[in-house]
Amino acid sequence: MNGTSAEPLKIRPGAANDVAVVLGLFDRAVEWLVARGRTGQWGTKPWSENPKAVALVER
């Protein structure tokens, strides 16, 4: 396998039903950063638990 996809990448505008997925991606990113001691930029708590972050993603 050469690491490329058989289908082209499609970029589309986000929609309301994407909020949970995007928050999940940010939560995993925070988890990854915390595991490596890199908490300065995004902190230590999941975005999904931060009302301001949730509002930002919803917007």
C-alpha distance matrix in Angstrom:
0.0 3.8 5.8 7.8 9.6 10.9 14.3 16.3 17.5 21.1 23.7 26.8 30.0 30.2 32.6 34.7 32.4 29.6 31.9 30.9 27.2 27.9 30.3 27.8 25.3 28.3 29.4 26.0 26.2 29.8 28.8 26.2 28.8 31.5 29.6 29.4 33.1 32.4 34.9 36.8 35.3 34.4 36.5 35.9 36.3 33.9 34.3 34.9 38.1 39.4 41.4 41.2 37.4 37.3 39.7 37.7 34.5 36.7 38.3
3.8 0.0 3.8 5.6 8.7 10.5 13.6 14.7 15.8 19.6 22.0 25.4 28.6 29.1 31.8 34.2 32.2 29.3 31.5 30.8 27.0 27.3 29.8 27.6 24.8 27.5 29.0 25.8 25.4 29.1 28.6 25.7 27.9 30.9 29.3 28.7 32.2 31.2 33.8 35.4 33.7 33.1 35.5 35.3 35.9 33.5 33.7 34.6 37.9 38.8 40.8 40.2 36.4 36.5 38.8 36.4 33.5 35.8 37.0
5.8 3.8 0.0 3.8 6.7 9.7 12.0 12.8 13.2 16.9 19.0 22.3 25.3 25.6 28.4 30.6 28.7 25.7 27.7 27.1 23.3 23.4 26.0 23.9 21.0 23.7 25.3 22.2 21.8 25.5 25.1 22.4 24.6 27.7 26.3 25.8 29.3 28.1 30.5 32.1 30.3 29.5 32.0 31.8 32.3 29.8 29.9 30.9 34.1 35.0 36.9 36.4 32.6 32.7 35.0 32.7 29.7 32.1 33.3
7.8 5.6 3.8 0.0 3.8 6.6 8.7 9.3 10.2 14.0 16.4 19.8 23.1 23.8 26.6 29.2 27.4 24.5 26.9 26.7 22.9 23.0 26.0 24.2 21.4 24.1 26.1 23.4 22.9 26.7 26.8 24.3 26.4 29.6 28.6 28.2 31.5 30.0 32.0 33.4 31.2 30.4 33.2 33.2 33.4 30.7 30.3 31.2 34.6 35.3 36.9 36.2 32.5 32.4 34.4 32.0 29.0 31.1 32.1
9.6 8.7 6.7 3.8 0.0 3.8 5.3 6.9 8.1 11.6 14.5 17.5 21.0 21.7 24.1 26.8 24.8 22.2 25.0 24.8 21.1 21.5 24.7 23.0 20.5 23.6 25.5 23.1 23.1 26.9 27.0 24.9 27.2 30.3 29.5 29.5 32.7 31.1 32.8 34.3 31.9 30.7 33.5 33.4 33.2 30.2 29.6 30.1 33.6 34.5 35.8 35.3 31.6 31.1 33.0 30.9 27.6 29.4 30.5
10.9 10.5 9.7 6.6 3.8 0.0 3.8 6.8 9.4 12.3 15.8 18.5 22.1 23.1 25.3 28.1 26.0 23.8 26.9 26.9 23.3 24.0 27.3 25.7 23.5 26.7 28.6 26.3 26.5 30.3 30.4 28.5 30.9 33.9 33.1 33.2 36.4 34.8 36.5 37.9 35.4 34.1 36.9 36.8 36.4 33.3 32.6 32.7 36.4 37.3 38.4 37.9 34.4 33.6 35.3 33.3 30.0 31.4 32.5
14.3 13.6 12.0 8.7 5.3 3.8 0.0 3.8 6.5 8.8 12.5 15.0 18.7 19.9 22.1 25.0 23.2 21.1 24.4 24.7 21.2 21.9 25.4 24.2 22.1 25.2 27.4 25.5 25.7 29.4 29.8 28.3 30.5 33.6 33.1 33.4 36.3 34.5 35.7 37.1 34.3 32.9 35.8 35.9 35.2 31.9 30.9 30.9 34.7 35.4 36.2 35.6 32.2 31.3 32.7 30.7 27.4 28.5 29.5
16.3 14.7 12.8 9.3 6.9 6.8 3.8 0.0 3.8 6.3 9.8 12.7 16.4 18.1 20.7 24.0 22.7 20.3 23.4 24.2 20.8 20.9 24.5 23.8 21.4 24.1 26.7 25.1 24.8 28.5 29.4 27.7 29.5 32.8 32.7 32.7 35.4 33.2 34.4 35.4 32.4 31.3 34.4 34.9 34.3 31.2 29.8 30.2 33.9 34.2 34.9 34.0 30.6 29.9 31.0 28.7 25.6 27.0 27.5
17.5 15.8 13.2 10.2 8.1 9.4 6.5 3.8 0.0 3.8 6.6 9.9 13.4 14.9 17.7 20.9 19.8 17.1 20.0 21.0 17.6 17.3 21.0 20.5 18.0 20.6 23.3 21.9 21.5 25.1 26.2 24.8 26.4 29.7 29.9 29.9 32.4 30.1 31.1 32.0 28.9 27.7 30.9 31.4 30.8 27.7 26.2 26.7 30.4 30.5 31.2 30.2 26.8 26.3 27.4 25.0 22.0 23.4 23.9
21.1 19.6 16.9 14.0 11.6 12.3 8.8 6.3 3.8 0.0 3.8 6.4 10.1 12.0 14.7 18.1 17.3 15.0 18.0 19.5 16.5 16.2 20.0 20.0 17.9 20.3 23.3 22.4 22.1 25.5 26.9 25.9 27.4 30.6 31.1 31.3 33.6 31.1 31.7 32.4 29.1 27.7 30.9 31.6 30.6 27.4 25.4 25.6 29.4 29.4 29.6 28.6 25.4 24.6 25.3 23.1 20.1 21.1 21.4
23.7 22.0 19.0 16.4 14.5 15.8 12.5 9.8 6.6 3.8 0.0 3.8 7.0 9.1 12.3 15.8 15.7 13.1 15.8 17.8 15.1 14.0 17.8 18.5 16.3 18.2 21.4 21.1 20.4 23.6 25.5 24.7 25.8 28.9 29.9 30.0 31.9 29.2 29.5 29.9 26.5 25.1 28.5 29.4 28.4 25.2 22.9 23.3 27.0 26.6 26.7 25.4 22.4 21.7 22.1 19.7 16.9 18.0 18.0
26.8 25.4 22.3 19.8 17.5 18.5 15.0 12.7 9.9 6.4 3.8 0.0 3.8 6.4 9.1 12.8 13.0 11.1 13.9 16.3 14.3 13.4 17.1 18.3 16.7 18.5 21.6 21.8 21.5 24.3 26.3 26.1 27.2 30.0 31.3 31.7 33.3 30.6 30.4 30.8 27.3 25.6 28.8 29.8 28.3 25.0 22.4 22.4 26.1 25.6 25.2 24.0 21.3 20.2 20.2 18.2 15.3 15.7 15.6
30.0 28.6 25.3 23.1 21.0 22.1 18.7 16.4 13.4 10.1 7.0 3.8 0.0 3.8 6.5 10.2 11.4 9.7 11.9 14.9 13.7 12.4 15.7 17.5 16.4 17.6 20.7 21.6 21.2 23.6 25.9 26.1 26.8 29.4 31.1 31.7 32.9 30.0 29.4 29.6 26.0 24.2 27.4 28.5 26.8 23.6 20.6 20.5 24.0 23.2 22.4 21.1 18.7 17.5 17.1 15.2 12.6 12.5 12.1
30.2 29.1 25.6 23.8 21.7 23.1 19.9 18.1 14.9 12.0 9.1 6.4 3.8 0.0 3.8 7.0 8.2 6.2 8.1 11.3 10.4 9.2 12.3 14.3 13.7 14.9 17.7 18.9 18.9 21.0 23.2 23.8 24.7 27.0 28.7 29.6 30.8 28.1 27.2 27.7 24.2 22.0 24.8 25.7 23.7 20.4 17.4 17.0 20.5 20.0 19.1 18.3 15.8 14.2 14.1 12.7 9.6 9.4 9.9
32.6 31.8 28.4 26.6 24.1 25.3 22.1 20.7 17.7 14.7 12.3 9.1 6.5 3.8 0.0 3.8 5.4 5.4 7.3 10.5 10.7 10.4 12.9 14.9 15.3 16.5 18.7 20.3 20.9 22.6 24.6 25.7 26.8 28.6 30.4 31.7 32.7 30.2 29.0 29.7 26.3 23.7 26.3 26.8 24.4 21.0 18.0 16.9 20.2 19.9 18.6 18.3 16.3 13.9 13.6 13.1 10.2 8.6 9.6
34.7 34.2 30.6 29.2 26.8 28.1 25.0 24.0 20.9 18.1 15.8 12.8 10.2 7.0 3.8 0.0 3.8 5.4 5.7 8.7 10.2 10.3 11.8 14.1 15.3 16.2 17.8 19.9 20.8 22.1 23.9 25.5 26.6 28.0 30.0 31.6 32.4 30.1 28.5 29.3 26.1 23.2 25.3 25.6 22.8 19.4 16.5 14.8 17.8 17.7 16.0 16.4 14.8 11.7 11.6 12.1 9.3 6.8 8.9
32.4 32.2 28.7 27.4 24.8 26.0 23.2 22.7 19.8 17.3 15.7 13.0 11.4 8.2 5.4 3.8 0.0 3.8 5.6 7.1 8.2 9.7 11.3 12.6 14.2 15.8 17.0 18.6 20.1 21.7 22.9 24.5 26.1 27.4 29.0 30.9 32.0 30.0 28.7 29.9 26.9 23.8 25.8 25.6 22.7 19.1 16.8 14.7 17.9 18.6 17.5 18.3 16.3 13.2 14.0 14.6 11.3 9.5 12.2
29.6 29.3 25.7 24.5 22.2 23.8 21.1 20.3 17.1 15.0 13.1 11.1 9.7 6.2 5.4 5.4 3.8 0.0 3.8 5.7 5.4 6.2 8.6 9.9 10.8 12.5 14.2 15.6 16.8 18.6 20.1 21.3 22.8 24.5 26.0 27.6 28.8 26.7 25.7 26.9 23.8 20.9 23.1 23.0 20.6 16.9 14.5 13.1 16.7 17.2 16.7 17.1 14.4 11.9 13.2 12.9 9.2 8.8 11.4
31.9 31.5 27.7 26.9 25.0 26.9 24.4 23.4 20.0 18.0 15.8 13.9 11.9 8.1 7.3 5.7 5.6 3.8 0.0 3.8 5.5 5.2 6.1 8.5 10.0 10.7 12.1 14.2 15.4 16.5 18.2 19.9 21.1 22.4 24.3 26.0 26.8 24.7 23.2 24.3 21.4 18.3 20.2 20.2 17.5 14.0 11.3 9.7 13.2 13.5 12.9 13.4 10.9 8.2 9.7 9.9 6.4 6.1 9.4
30.9 30.8 27.1 26.7 24.8 26.9 24.7 24.2 21.0 19.5 17.8 16.3 14.9 11.3 10.5 8.7 7.1 5.7 3.8 0.0 3.8 5.5 5.1 6.0 8.7 9.9 10.2 12.2 14.2 15.2 16.2 18.2 19.9 20.8 22.3 24.5 25.5 23.9 22.4 24.1 21.6 18.1 19.5 18.9 16.0 12.3 10.5 8.2 11.8 13.2 13.3 14.6 12.0 9.2 11.8 12.4 9.1 9.3 12.8
27.2 27.0 23.3 22.9 21.1 23.3 21.2 20.8 17.6 16.5 15.1 14.3 13.7 10.4 10.7 10.2 8.2 5.4 5.5 3.8 0.0 3.8 5.5 5.0 6.3 8.8 9.7 10.6 12.4 14.3 15.2 16.5 18.5 19.9 21.1 23.0 24.5 22.8 21.9 23.7 21.1 17.9 19.7 19.1 16.8 13.1 11.6 10.3 14.1 15.3 16.0 16.8 13.6 11.6 14.2 13.9 10.2 11.3 14.3
27.9 27.3 23.4 23.0 21.5 24.0 21.9 20.9 17.3 16.2 14.0 13.4 12.4 9.2 10.4 10.3 9.7 6.2 5.2 5.5 3.8 0.0 3.8 5.3 5.1 6.4 8.6 9.9 10.6 12.5 14.3 15.4 16.6 18.4 20.1 21.5 22.7 20.5 19.6 20.9 18.0 15.0 17.3 17.4 15.4 11.8 9.7 9.4 13.2 13.6 14.4 14.3 10.9 9.7 12.0 10.9 7.4 9.5 12.0
30.3 29.8 26.0 26.0 24.7 27.3 25.4 24.5 21.0 20.0 17.8 17.1 15.7 12.3 12.9 11.8 11.3 8.6 6.1 5.1 5.5 3.8 0.0 3.8 5.4 5.1 6.0 8.6 9.7 10.5 12.2 14.1 15.2 16.3 18.3 20.1 20.8 18.9 17.5 19.0 16.4 13.0 14.7 14.4 12.0 8.4 6.2 5.7 9.5 10.2 11.3 11.9 8.5 7.3 10.5 10.1 7.2 9.4 12.4
27.8 27.6 23.9 24.2 23.0 25.7 24.2 23.8 20.5 20.0 18.5 18.3 17.5 14.3 14.9 14.1 12.6 9.9 8.5 6.0 5.0 5.3 3.8 0.0 3.8 5.4 4.9 6.2 8.5 9.8 10.4 12.2 14.2 15.2 16.4 18.6 19.9 18.5 17.5 19.7 17.6 14.2 15.5 14.4 12.3 8.5 8.1 7.3 10.8 12.5 14.3 15.2 11.9 10.8 14.2 13.9 11.0 13.0 16.0
25.3 24.8 21.0 21.4 20.5 23.5 22.1 21.4 18.0 17.9 16.3 16.7 16.4 13.7 15.3 15.3 14.2 10.8 10.0 8.7 6.3 5.1 5.4 3.8 0.0 3.8 5.4 5.2 6.2 8.7 9.9 10.5 12.4 14.3 15.4 16.9 18.5 16.7 16.3 18.3 15.9 13.0 15.0 14.5 13.2 9.9 9.2 9.9 13.3 14.2 16.2 16.3 12.6 12.4 15.4 14.1 11.3 14.0 16.4
28.3 27.5 23.7 24.1 23.6 26.7 25.2 24.1 20.6 20.3 18.2 18.5 17.6 14.9 16.5 16.2 15.8 12.5 10.7 9.9 8.8 6.4 5.1 5.4 3.8 0.0 3.8 5.4 4.9 6.2 8.6 9.7 10.5 12.2 14.2 15.5 16.4 14.3 13.3 15.0 12.4 9.3 11.5 11.5 10.3 7.3 6.2 8.2 11.1 11.3 13.6 13.4 9.6 10.4 13.4 11.9 9.9 13.2 15.2
29.4 29.0 25.3 26.1 25.5 28.6 27.4 26.7 23.3 23.3 21.4 21.6 20.7 17.7 18.7 17.8 17.0 14.2 12.1 10.2 9.7 8.6 6.0 4.9 5.4 3.8 0.0 3.8 5.4 5.2 6.2 8.7 9.9 10.5 12.3 14.5 15.3 14.0 12.7 15.1 13.4 9.9 10.8 9.6 7.9 4.7 5.5 6.8 9.1 10.5 13.3 14.0 10.7 11.1 14.6 14.0 12.2 14.9 17.5
26.0 25.8 22.2 23.4 23.1 26.3 25.5 25.1 21.9 22.4 21.1 21.8 21.6 18.9 20.3 19.9 18.6 15.6 14.2 12.2 10.6 9.9 8.6 6.2 5.2 5.4 3.8 0.0 3.8 5.4 4.9 6.1 8.6 9.8 10.5 12.6 14.3 13.3 13.1 15.9 14.4 11.5 12.5 11.1 10.5 7.9 9.3 10.4 12.7 14.2 17.1 17.6 14.2 14.6 18.1 17.1 15.0 17.8 20.3
26.2 25.4 21.8 22.9 23.1 26.5 25.7 24.8 21.5 22.1 20.4 21.5 21.2 18.9 20.9 20.8 20.1 16.8 15.4 14.2 12.4 10.6 9.7 8.5 6.2 4.9 5.4 3.8 0.0 3.8 5.4 5.1 6.2 8.6 9.9 10.9 12.4 10.6 10.8 13.1 11.3 8.9 10.7 10.3 10.7 8.8 9.5 11.8 13.9 14.5 17.5 17.1 13.6 14.9 18.0 16.4 14.7 18.1 19.9
29.8 29.1 25.5 26.7 26.9 30.3 29.4 28.5 25.1 25.5 23.6 24.3 23.6 21.0 22.6 22.1 21.7 18.6 16.5 15.2 14.3 12.5 10.5 9.8 8.7 6.2 5.2 5.4 3.8 0.0 3.8 5.4 5.1 6.0 8.5 9.9 10.3 8.8 7.9 10.6 9.4 6.5 7.3 6.5 7.2 6.3 7.9 10.6 11.8 12.2 15.6 15.5 12.4 14.2 17.4 16.1 15.1 18.4 20.3
28.8 28.6 25.1 26.8 27.0 30.4 29.8 29.4 26.2 26.9 25.5 26.3 25.9 23.2 24.6 23.9 22.9 20.1 18.2 16.2 15.2 14.3 12.2 10.4 9.9 8.6 6.2 4.9 5.4 3.8 0.0 3.8 5.5 5.2 6.2 8.8 9.9 9.8 9.5 12.9 12.6 9.9 9.7 7.5 8.2 7.5 10.2 12.0 12.9 14.4 17.9 18.4 15.4 16.6 20.1 19.2 17.9 20.9 23.3
26.2 25.7 22.4 24.3 24.9 28.5 28.3 27.7 24.8 25.9 24.7 26.1 26.1 23.8 25.7 25.5 24.5 21.3 19.9 18.2 16.5 15.4 14.1 12.2 10.5 9.7 8.7 6.1 5.1 5.4 3.8 0.0 3.8 5.5 5.2 6.6 8.9 8.6 9.8 12.9 12.6 10.9 11.4 10.0 11.5 10.9 12.9 15.1 16.4 17.4 20.9 20.9 17.7 19.1 22.4 21.0 19.5 22.8 24.8
28.8 27.9 24.6 26.4 27.2 30.9 30.5 29.5 26.4 27.4 25.8 27.2 26.8 24.7 26.8 26.6 26.1 22.8 21.1 19.9 18.5 16.6 15.2 14.2 12.4 10.5 9.9 8.6 6.2 5.1 5.5 3.8 0.0 3.8 5.4 5.2 6.3 4.9 6.3 9.2 9.3 8.2 8.7 8.3 10.7 11.0 12.8 15.7 16.5 16.8 20.3 19.8 16.9 19.0 22.0 20.3 19.5 23.0 24.6
31.5 30.9 27.7 29.6 30.3 33.9 33.6 32.8 29.7 30.6 28.9 30.0 29.4 27.0 28.6 28.0 27.4 24.5 22.4 20.8 19.9 18.4 16.3 15.2 14.3 12.2 10.5 9.8 8.6 6.0 5.2 5.5 3.8 0.0 3.8 5.3 4.9 5.5 5.6 9.3 10.4 9.0 7.8 6.1 9.0 10.3 12.9 15.5 15.5 16.1 19.9 19.9 17.4 19.5 22.6 21.5 20.9 24.2 26.0
29.6 29.3 26.3 28.6 29.5 33.1 33.1 32.7 29.9 31.1 29.9 31.3 31.1 28.7 30.4 30.0 29.0 26.0 24.3 22.3 21.1 20.1 18.3 16.4 15.4 14.2 12.3 10.5 9.9 8.5 6.2 5.2 5.4 3.8 0.0 3.8 5.6 7.6 9.0 12.6 13.8 12.6 11.6 9.6 12.1 12.9 15.7 17.9 18.2 19.3 23.1 23.3 20.6 22.4 25.7 24.5 23.6 26.8 28.8
29.4 28.7 25.8 28.2 29.5 33.2 33.4 32.7 29.9 31.3 30.0 31.7 31.7 29.6 31.7 31.6 30.9 27.6 26.0 24.5 23.0 21.5 20.1 18.6 16.9 15.5 14.5 12.6 10.9 9.9 8.8 6.6 5.2 5.3 3.8 0.0 3.8 5.5 8.3 11.3 12.7 12.6 12.1 11.2 14.2 15.2 17.5 20.2 20.6 21.2 24.8 24.5 21.8 24.0 27.0 25.4 24.7 28.2 29.8
33.1 32.2 29.3 31.5 32.7 36.4 36.3 35.4 32.4 33.6 31.9 33.3 32.9 30.8 32.7 32.4 32.0 28.8 26.8 25.5 24.5 22.7 20.8 19.9 18.5 16.4 15.3 14.3 12.4 10.3 9.9 8.9 6.3 4.9 5.6 3.8 0.0 3.8 5.9 8.7 11.0 11.3 10.1 9.5 13.0 14.9 17.2 20.1 19.9 20.1 23.8 23.3 21.1 23.6 26.4 25.0 24.8 28.2 29.7
32.4 31.2 28.1 30.0 31.1 34.8 34.5 33.2 30.1 31.1 29.2 30.6 30.0 28.1 30.2 30.1 30.0 26.7 24.7 23.9 22.8 20.5 18.9 18.5 16.7 14.3 14.0 13.3 10.6 8.8 9.8 8.6 4.9 5.5 7.6 5.5 3.8 0.0 3.8 5.9 7.6 8.4 8.2 8.9 12.4 13.9 15.4 18.7 18.8 18.5 22.0 21.0 18.6 21.5 24.0 22.1 22.1 25.7 26.8
34.9 33.8 30.5 32.0 32.8 36.5 35.7 34.4 31.1 31.7 29.5 30.4 29.4 27.2 29.0 28.5 28.7 25.7 23.2 22.4 21.9 19.6 17.5 17.5 16.3 13.3 12.7 13.1 10.8 7.9 9.5 9.8 6.3 5.6 9.0 8.3 5.9 3.8 0.0 3.8 5.8 5.9 4.6 5.9 9.4 11.5 13.0 16.3 16.0 15.3 18.8 17.9 15.9 18.9 21.3 19.8 20.2 23.6 24.7
36.8 35.4 32.1 33.4 34.3 37.9 37.1 35.4 32.0 32.4 29.9 30.8 29.6 27.7 29.7 29.3 29.9 26.9 24.3 24.1 23.7 20.9 19.0 19.7 18.3 15.0 15.1 15.9 13.1 10.6 12.9 12.9 9.2 9.3 12.6 11.3 8.7 5.9 3.8 0.0 3.8 6.1 5.8 8.6 11.7 13.8 14.4 18.0 17.6 16.1 19.2 17.7 16.1 19.5 21.3 19.5 20.4 23.9 24.5
35.3 33.7 30.3 31.2 31.9 35.4 34.3 32.4 28.9 29.1 26.5 27.3 26.0 24.2 26.3 26.1 26.9 23.8 21.4 21.6 21.1 18.0 16.4 17.6 15.9 12.4 13.4 14.4 11.3 9.4 12.6 12.6 9.3 10.4 13.8 12.7 11.0 7.6 5.8 3.8 0.0 3.8 5.9 9.3 11.5 12.7 12.4 16.2 16.3 14.5 17.3 15.3 13.4 16.9 18.5 16.3 17.2 20.7 21.1
34.4 33.1 29.5 30.4 30.7 34.1 32.9 31.3 27.7 27.7 25.1 25.6 24.2 22.0 23.7 23.2 23.8 20.9 18.3 18.1 17.9 15.0 13.0 14.2 13.0 9.3 9.9 11.5 8.9 6.5 9.9 10.9 8.2 9.0 12.6 12.6 11.3 8.4 5.9 6.1 3.8 0.0 3.8 6.7 8.1 8.9 8.6 12.4 12.7 11.2 14.2 12.7 10.5 13.7 15.8 14.0 14.5 18.0 18.9
36.5 35.5 32.0 33.2 33.5 36.9 35.8 34.4 30.9 30.9 28.5 28.8 27.4 24.8 26.3 25.3 25.8 23.1 20.2 19.5 19.7 17.3 14.7 15.5 15.0 11.5 10.8 12.5 10.7 7.3 9.7 11.4 8.7 7.8 11.6 12.1 10.1 8.2 4.6 5.8 5.9 3.8 0.0 3.8 6.0 8.4 9.3 12.7 11.9 10.8 14.3 13.5 11.9 14.9 17.3 16.2 16.9 20.0 21.2
35.9 35.3 31.8 33.2 33.4 36.8 35.9 34.9 31.4 31.6 29.4 29.8 28.5 25.7 26.8 25.6 25.6 23.0 20.2 18.9 19.1 17.4 14.4 14.4 14.5 11.5 9.6 11.1 10.3 6.5 7.5 10.0 8.3 6.1 9.6 11.2 9.5 8.9 5.9 8.6 9.3 6.7 3.8 0.0 3.8 6.8 9.2 11.8 10.8 10.9 14.7 14.9 13.2 15.4 18.4 17.8 18.0 20.9 22.7
36.3 35.9 32.3 33.4 33.2 36.4 35.2 34.3 30.8 30.6 28.4 28.3 26.8 23.7 24.4 22.8 22.7 20.6 17.5 16.0 16.8 15.4 12.0 12.3 13.2 10.3 7.9 10.5 10.7 7.2 8.2 11.5 10.7 9.0 12.1 14.2 13.0 12.4 9.4 11.7 11.5 8.1 6.0 3.8 0.0 3.8 6.4 8.4 7.0 7.7 11.6 12.4 10.8 12.5 15.6 15.7 15.7 18.2 20.4
33.9 33.5 29.8 30.7 30.2 33.3 31.9 31.2 27.7 27.4 25.2 25.0 23.6 20.4 21.0 19.4 19.1 16.9 14.0 12.3 13.1 11.8 8.4 8.5 9.9 7.3 4.7 7.9 8.8 6.3 7.5 10.9 11.0 10.3 12.9 15.2 14.9 13.9 11.5 13.8 12.7 8.9 8.4 6.8 3.8 0.0 3.8 5.3 5.6 7.1 10.6 11.7 9.3 10.1 13.7 13.8 13.0 15.5 18.0
34.3 33.7 29.9 30.3 29.6 32.6 30.9 29.8 26.2 25.4 22.9 22.4 20.6 17.4 18.0 16.5 16.8 14.5 11.3 10.5 11.6 9.7 6.2 8.1 9.2 6.2 5.5 9.3 9.5 7.9 10.2 12.9 12.8 12.9 15.7 17.5 17.2 15.4 13.0 14.4 12.4 8.6 9.3 9.2 6.4 3.8 0.0 3.8 5.3 5.2 8.0 8.6 5.6 6.7 10.1 10.0 9.4 11.9 14.3
34.9 34.6 30.9 31.2 30.1 32.7 30.9 30.2 26.7 25.6 23.3 22.4 20.5 17.0 16.9 14.8 14.7 13.1 9.7 8.2 10.3 9.4 5.7 7.3 9.9 8.2 6.8 10.4 11.8 10.6 12.0 15.1 15.7 15.5 17.9 20.2 20.1 18.7 16.3 18.0 16.2 12.4 12.7 11.8 8.4 5.3 3.8 0.0 3.8 5.6 7.4 9.4 7.1 6.0 9.8 10.8 9.6 11.1 14.1
38.1 37.9 34.1 34.6 33.6 36.4 34.7 33.9 30.4 29.4 27.0 26.1 24.0 20.5 20.2 17.8 17.9 16.7 13.2 11.8 14.1 13.2 9.5 10.8 13.3 11.1 9.1 12.7 13.9 11.8 12.9 16.4 16.5 15.5 18.2 20.6 19.9 18.8 16.0 17.6 16.3 12.7 11.9 10.8 7.0 5.6 5.3 3.8 0.0 3.8 6.4 9.0 8.1 7.7 10.9 12.5 12.3 13.6 16.3
39.4 38.8 35.0 35.3 34.5 37.3 35.4 34.2 30.5 29.4 26.6 25.6 23.2 20.0 19.9 17.7 18.6 17.2 13.5 13.2 15.3 13.6 10.2 12.5 14.2 11.3 10.5 14.2 14.5 12.2 14.4 17.4 16.8 16.1 19.3 21.2 20.1 18.5 15.3 16.1 14.5 11.2 10.8 10.9 7.7 7.1 5.2 5.6 3.8 0.0 3.8 5.5 5.3 6.2 8.7 10.0 10.8 12.3 14.3
41.4 40.8 36.9 36.9 35.8 38.4 36.2 34.9 31.2 29.6 26.7 25.2 22.4 19.1 18.6 16.0 17.5 16.7 12.9 13.3 16.0 14.4 11.3 14.3 16.2 13.6 13.3 17.1 17.5 15.6 17.9 20.9 20.3 19.9 23.1 24.8 23.8 22.0 18.8 19.2 17.3 14.2 14.3 14.7 11.6 10.6 8.0 7.4 6.4 3.8 0.0 3.8 5.5 5.0 6.1 8.6 10.0 10.4 12.2
41.2 40.2 36.4 36.2 35.3 37.9 35.6 34.0 30.2 28.6 25.4 24.0 21.1 18.3 18.3 16.4 18.3 17.1 13.4 14.6 16.8 14.3 11.9 15.2 16.3 13.4 14.0 17.6 17.1 15.5 18.4 20.9 19.8 19.9 23.3 24.5 23.3 21.0 17.9 17.7 15.3 12.7 13.5 14.9 12.4 11.7 8.6 9.4 9.0 5.5 3.8 0.0 3.8 5.4 5.1 6.2 8.8 9.8 10.5
37.4 36.4 32.6 32.5 31.6 34.4 32.2 30.6 26.8 25.4 22.4 21.3 18.7 15.8 16.3 14.8 16.3 14.4 10.9 12.0 13.6 10.9 8.5 11.9 12.6 9.6 10.7 14.2 13.6 12.4 15.4 17.7 16.9 17.4 20.6 21.8 21.1 18.6 15.9 16.1 13.4 10.5 11.9 13.2 10.8 9.3 5.6 7.1 8.1 5.3 5.5 3.8 0.0 3.8 5.4 5.0 6.3 8.6 9.9
37.3 36.5 32.7 32.4 31.1 33.6 31.3 29.9 26.3 24.6 21.7 20.2 17.5 14.2 13.9 11.7 13.2 11.9 8.2 9.2 11.6 9.7 7.3 10.8 12.4 10.4 11.1 14.6 14.9 14.2 16.6 19.1 19.0 19.5 22.4 24.0 23.6 21.5 18.9 19.5 16.9 13.7 14.9 15.4 12.5 10.1 6.7 6.0 7.7 6.2 5.0 5.4 3.8 0.0 3.8 5.4 5.2 6.1 8.6
39.7 38.8 35.0 34.4 33.0 35.3 32.7 31.0 27.4 25.3 22.1 20.2 17.1 14.1 13.6 11.6 14.0 13.2 9.7 11.8 14.2 12.0 10.5 14.2 15.4 13.4 14.6 18.1 18.0 17.4 20.1 22.4 22.0 22.6 25.7 27.0 26.4 24.0 21.3 21.3 18.5 15.8 17.3 18.4 15.6 13.7 10.1 9.8 10.9 8.7 6.1 5.1 5.4 3.8 0.0 3.8 5.5 5.0 6.1
37.7 36.4 32.7 32.0 30.9 33.3 30.7 28.7 25.0 23.1 19.7 18.2 15.2 12.7 13.1 12.1 14.6 12.9 9.9 12.4 13.9 10.9 10.1 13.9 14.1 11.9 14.0 17.1 16.4 16.1 19.2 21.0 20.3 21.5 24.5 25.4 25.0 22.1 19.8 19.5 16.3 14.0 16.2 17.8 15.7 13.8 10.0 10.8 12.5 10.0 8.6 6.2 5.0 5.4 3.8 0.0 3.8 5.5 5.2
34.5 33.5 29.7 29.0 27.6 30.0 27.4 25.6 22.0 20.1 16.9 15.3 12.6 9.6 10.2 9.3 11.3 9.2 6.4 9.1 10.2 7.4 7.2 11.0 11.3 9.9 12.2 15.0 14.7 15.1 17.9 19.5 19.5 20.9 23.6 24.7 24.8 22.1 20.2 20.4 17.2 14.5 16.9 18.0 15.7 13.0 9.4 9.6 12.3 10.8 10.0 8.8 6.3 5.2 5.5 3.8 0.0 3.8 5.4
36.7 35.8 32.1 31.1 29.4 31.4 28.5 27.0 23.4 21.1 18.0 15.7 12.5 9.4 8.6 6.8 9.5 8.8 6.1 9.3 11.3 9.5 9.4 13.0 14.0 13.2 14.9 17.8 18.1 18.4 20.9 22.8 23.0 24.2 26.8 28.2 28.2 25.7 23.6 23.9 20.7 18.0 20.0 20.9 18.2 15.5 11.9 11.1 13.6 12.3 10.4 9.8 8.6 6.1 5.0 5.5 3.8 0.0 3.8
38.3 37.0 33.3 32.1 30.5 32.5 29.5 27.5 23.9 21.4 18.0 15.6 12.1 9.9 9.6 8.9 12.2 11.4 9.4 12.8 14.3 12.0 12.4 16.0 16.4 15.2 17.5 20.3 19.9 20.3 23.3 24.8 24.6 26.0 28.8 29.8 29.7 26.8 24.7 24.5 21.1 18.9 21.2 22.7 20.4 18.0 14.3 14.1 16.3 14.3 12.2 10.5 9.9 8.6 6.1 5.2 5.4 3.8 0.0
